[in-house]
Every structure is written in structure tokens, then in C-alpha cells.
Amino acid sequence: MTNPVKNVLVTGATGFVGRHLISALLAKGINVRAVSRNVEAARVLPWFTDVEFVAADIHSADLDVEALALGMDAVAHLAWSGLPDYQALFHFEQNLPRDYAFLKRLIVAGIGQVMVTGTCFEYGLQSGSLSEAVDARPCTPYGLAKNTLRQFLMALQRKHAFSLQWARLFYLHGEGQNPNSLLASLDRAIDAGDTHFNMSAGDQLRDYLEITQAASLLVQLIMRRDVFGIFNCCSGKPVSVRTLVEQRVRQRQSSIALNLGHYGYSVHEPMAFWGDAQRISQLKDEEHAA
């Protein structure tokens, strides 16, 4: 592979995905320019002194985008505010136009490789194993905004030459996850000594991936300047919500009882869907074969 990636700009550096992606990039010997508004959150992360940290709002009109892009081979754009409120209109009223404007400025400034994290919610209510060839049918403002950003960037390629890598994240878990997410809520209940844990019936099938594994997949994608398009960042294996929770209860050696059926099902998620992981897994296979 010619011209290997050596310098990567990472937005959303202190977020759940960002903090792990940066560690994984550094482990591969890649230099990182990390961007986040929250310098205090960055200071406590293990990589803070190993990166070039820039405290900035990427949507600010005063941002020196040219300086931000200078010397960077690629951008990993992870920043996206307002989650996990998937139904909020600001995803396409605010995030979409602001993110597109920021990325366009980076591209005009000379960054030729753009990796953006999308979402499995771009697939909408489609069920079963979902490959990248399946048409996007988002049913939430969040999914609509993400998929529209991808379409905007593809249209921009008609005028500006750059490679677009679109990584659709499925259900990630691990250190730093949202404190109100399923496993984090379960851990908190166990730590508090609760006797019961309220949840849905748990028979929904989802695609779960531990965050460090996801970060490793994203790094492999970034390091491949010769591949582009949509990639499912997922395990490719359907697991029921109940099974996931029961596994964590056993890992924690807890006797907490599951109050199944306390909550209803989500209206914006199908009962059973998971990602086809063949395309992104091929990158890993090719790395091992190299």
C-alpha cells in the first residue's frame, strides 16, 4: 500500500468512540491531532500527553480549519451532539448542516481521506441481516441526518477529490459508554445492591460489539487509503438483549433478578436485526495476510 496514513485528525476525541479510537491509532504508531471542546475530560484520558490536543468547537465560524487540516492525511469524524435522543429534530436542523460545512472546509483545505461514523439506524425498520448493499430507510431524525450527511458528501465528491469511508456503528458497549445505556444501567443497579433490574422482555435480537474491538476495526479502515464506501462496524452475530444482560449478570457474579417485560419495545427499532460484517472483516483478514 502506497503513502501510508501517518497523521490523523480525530473529532469528538473525548467521546465514547473517540477515546478508544485514539488509543488504537497510537498503538499503531499513528500521530493524532485530537479535537474536543472538553479539555478537562481530555486531561484525564491516558493518551492526553501523547497527542496534539486542540480545544475547539468544530462548528465555530472562527475556527481555523486550515491550521487544523495542516499536515493531516485523514480525518476521523466522530463528533455528533445530542445522543441518545434519536428523535430530536436538531439532528437534521443543526448537526447536519454544521457537520457538512465543517467537513467541506476540511476537504477544501486539502484533507483527502474522510472517515465518518454513521449508524445502523440508517437502515430504519428493516429486519434480519443487513449488508451495506441494503438501501437506507431511516425512520428517526438521527438516522435521517446521518444518511443525508453521507449523501451530501458523496455529492461533494463531484467537485472535490477525496475518499469517503462511512462506518455504520451498531450497538457498542464498554468503558465510557453512556451511563444510561443498558449495560451501564445494569452495572449501576448491581453496584447499588438492587434486588431487581427493570428491562424489556429482552427477546429482541441486536448486534453488539465491545468498544475496543470496534476501535480496532475503525483503525484498520482508516489505514486502508485504497478502500472507500459504506462499512458496517459490527460483529455480524445476532444476540438477544436478554442473553446479553444475563451474561453480564453472570460475569458480575450477581444474584439480581431481571424484571422482564417492565418496559415495552422501541418504536424505532425492529425486533431482529444485525449487521453483515463480511466487508469490514475482510480488512482484518487482509491485514493478517499481509
C-alpha positions in Angstrom: 0.0 0.0 0.0 1.4 3.4 -1.0 1.5 6.5 1.1 0.5 5.0 4.4 -1.6 7.0 6.8 0.7 8.7 9.4 -1.3 11.6 10.8 -5.0 11.6 11.7 -7.3 14.3 12.8 -9.9 13.0 15.3 -13.1 15.0 16.1 -15.1 14.0 19.2 -11.9 12.9 20.8 -13.3 12.7 24.3 -16.5 10.8 23.3 -17.2 7.1 23.8 -15.8 6.0 20.5 -13.2 8.8 20.2 -11.2 8.0 23.4 -10.8 4.4 22.3 -10.1 5.1 18.7 -7.2 7.4 19.7 -5.7 4.7 21.9 -5.9 2.3 19.0 -4.4 4.7 16.5 -1.5 5.5 18.8 -0.9 1.8 19.3 -0.4 1.5 15.5 2.2 4.4 15.6 -0.1 6.9 14.0 0.2 10.5 15.1 -3.1 12.0 16.3 -4.4 15.6 16.4 -7.4 15.3 18.8 -10.2 17.9 18.8 -12.8 18.4 21.6 -14.5 21.2 23.3 -13.9 19.5 26.7 -10.3 19.9 27.6 -10.9 18.8 31.2 -12.4 15.5 30.1 -9.3 15.0 27.8 -6.8 15.7 30.6 -7.8 12.5 32.5 -7.5 10.2 29.5 -4.4 8.1 29.2 -3.3 9.4 25.8 -3.6 13.2 26.5 0.2 13.8 26.6 0.7 11.6 23.5 -1.4 13.6 21.1 -1.6 17.1 19.8 -4.8 18.3 21.6 -6.9 21.1 20.2 -9.6 22.5 22.4 -12.1 23.8 19.9 -15.7 23.9 18.7 -15.7 22.4 15.2 -18.8 24.4 14.3 -17.4 27.7 15.3 -17.2 30.3 12.5 -13.9 31.5 13.9 -12.3 28.0 13.7 -9.0 28.0 11.8 -9.8 24.9 9.7 -6.7 25.3 7.5 -4.5 25.0 10.6 -6.5 22.1 11.8 -6.1 20.3 8.5 -2.4 21.1 8.0 -0.2 18.0 7.8 -3.1 15.6 8.3 -3.5 12.6 6.0 -7.1 11.8 7.1 -9.9 12.9 9.4 -11.9 10.5 11.6 -15.1 12.5 12.2 -16.8 11.1 15.3 -18.3 14.2 16.8 -22.1 14.4 17.0 -24.1 16.0 19.7 -27.4 15.2 21.3 -27.3 11.5 21.7 -29.1 9.3 22.7 -32.1 11.4 21.8 -32.6 9.8 18.4 -36.0 11.5 17.8 -34.8 15.2 18.2 -35.2 17.4 15.2 -31.9 19.2 15.9 -30.1 16.2 14.3 -31.0 17.4 10.8 -31.8 21.0 11.7 -28.5 21.8 13.3 -26.0 18.9 13.3 -26.4 18.0 9.6 -25.7 21.4 8.1 -23.0 22.3 10.6 -21.2 19.0 10.2 -21.4 19.2 6.4 -20.0 22.7 6.4 -17.1 21.7 8.7 -16.2 18.6 6.6 -16.4 20.6 3.4 -14.0 23.1 4.8 -11.5 20.4 5.8 -11.8 18.9 2.3 -11.2 22.2 0.6 -8.2 22.7 2.9 -6.7 19.6 1.5 -7.7 16.5 3.5 -8.2 13.7 1.0 -9.4 10.9 3.2 -12.6 11.3 5.3 -13.8 8.6 7.7 -17.2 9.4 9.2 -19.1 7.2 11.7 -22.7 6.6 10.7 -25.3 4.5 12.4 -27.3 1.3 12.0 -30.3 3.5 12.4 -29.8 4.5 8.8 -31.4 1.1 7.9 -34.6 2.0 9.7 -37.1 -0.8 10.5 -35.6 -3.4 8.1 -35.1 -6.8 9.7 -32.6 -9.6 9.5 -29.0 -9.5 8.4 -28.3 -6.1 6.8 -25.5 -5.7 4.3 -24.1 -2.4 3.1 -25.9 -3.1 -0.2 -29.3 -2.7 1.5 -30.9 0.7 0.8 -31.0 3.1 3.7 -34.6 3.7 5.0 -34.1 5.8 8.2 -37.2 6.4 10.4 -35.6 8.7 13.0 -34.3 12.2 12.7 -30.9 10.9 13.8 -30.7 8.2 11.1 -32.1 10.6 8.5 -29.4 13.2 9.4 -26.6 10.7 9.3 -27.6 9.2 6.0 -28.2 12.6 4.4 -24.7 13.8 5.5 -23.3 10.8 3.6 -25.3 11.7 0.6 -24.2 15.4 0.8 -20.6 14.2 1.0 -21.0 11.9 -2.0 -22.4 14.8 -4.0 -19.4 16.9 -2.9 -17.1 14.4 -4.5 -18.3 15.6 -7.9 -16.4 18.8 -7.3 -13.7 17.8 -4.9 -11.5 14.7 -5.0 -11.5 12.9 -1.7 -12.1 9.3 -0.4 -15.1 8.7 1.8 -15.2 5.9 4.3 -18.6 5.6 6.0 -18.6 3.3 9.1 -22.1 2.4 10.3 -21.9 1.7 14.0 -24.2 -0.9 15.6 -24.6 -1.4 19.3 -21.3 -0.7 21.1 -20.6 -1.2 24.8 -17.6 -0.9 27.1 -15.7 1.6 29.2 -17.0 5.1 28.8 -20.4 4.2 27.4 -23.5 6.4 28.1 -24.4 5.9 31.8 -28.0 5.4 30.9 -27.3 2.6 28.3 -28.4 -0.9 29.1 -25.3 -2.5 30.5 -24.2 0.7 32.3 -27.6 0.8 34.0 -27.3 -2.8 34.9 -23.9 -2.3 36.4 -25.1 0.6 38.4 -28.1 -1.4 39.7 -25.7 -4.3 40.8 -23.3 -1.8 42.4 -26.2 -0.3 44.3 -27.3 -3.7 45.6 -30.7 -3.6 43.9 -32.7 -6.8 44.0 -34.4 -6.3 40.7 -33.5 -4.8 37.3 -36.3 -3.4 35.1 -36.0 -4.1 31.4 -38.0 -5.2 28.3 -38.9 -8.8 27.6 -35.4 -9.0 26.1 -36.2 -11.2 23.1 -35.1 -8.5 20.6 -32.0 -9.6 18.5 -29.3 -7.0 18.2 -25.7 -6.8 17.0 -23.4 -6.0 20.0 -19.6 -5.2 19.8 -17.2 -4.3 22.5 -15.8 -0.8 22.0 -12.1 -1.7 21.8 -13.0 -4.3 19.1 -14.9 -1.6 17.2 -12.0 0.9 17.6 -9.7 -1.7 16.1 -11.9 -2.2 13.1 -12.1 1.6 12.6 -8.3 1.9 12.7 -8.0 -0.9 10.1 -10.4 1.1 7.9 -8.5 4.4 8.3 -5.2 2.7 7.5 -6.6 1.5 4.1 -6.4 4.5 1.9 -7.4 2.3 -1.1 -10.9 1.3 0.2 -14.0 3.5 0.4 -17.8 3.4 0.7 -20.0 2.0 3.4 -18.8 -0.4 6.1 -20.9 -2.0 8.8 -18.9 -1.7 12.1 -20.4 -4.7 13.8 -19.9 -8.3 15.0 -22.2 -9.9 12.4 -23.7 -12.0 15.2 -27.3 -11.6 16.5 -27.7 -11.7 20.3 -30.8 -11.3 22.3 -31.0 -8.4 24.7 -31.9 -10.9 27.5 -28.8 -13.0 26.7 -26.5 -10.0 26.8 -27.9 -9.0 30.2 -27.7 -12.5 31.6 -24.1 -12.8 30.5 -23.2 -9.6 32.3 -25.1 -10.7 35.5 -23.0 -13.9 35.5 -19.8 -12.0 34.8 -20.6 -9.8 37.8 -21.5 -12.9 39.9 -24.7 -11.1 40.8 -28.0 -12.5 42.1 -30.0 -9.6 40.8 -33.4 -10.6 39.4 -34.5 -9.5 35.9 -37.9 -7.8 35.8 -38.6 -8.9 32.2 -41.4 -7.0 30.4 -41.3 -3.9 32.6 -40.6 -1.7 29.5 -42.1 -2.0 26.1 -40.3 -2.3 22.8 -38.7 0.6 21.0 -40.8 2.0 18.2 -37.8 3.0 16.1 -36.0 -0.4 16.1 -37.1 -3.7 14.5 -37.4 -6.8 16.7 -34.5 -8.6 15.0 -31.6 -7.0 13.0 -27.9 -7.3 12.9 -25.1 -6.3 10.5 -23.4 -8.3 7.8 -19.8 -7.9 8.9 -18.2 -9.5 5.8 -16.9 -6.3 4.2 -15.1 -4.9 7.3 -13.9 -8.4 8.4 -12.2 -8.7 5.1 -9.9 -5.7 6.0 -8.8 -7.6 9.1 -8.2 -10.8 7.1 -6.1 -8.9 4.6 -4.1 -7.2 7.4 -3.2 -10.6 8.9 -2.3 -12.0 5.4 0.0 -9.0 4.6 
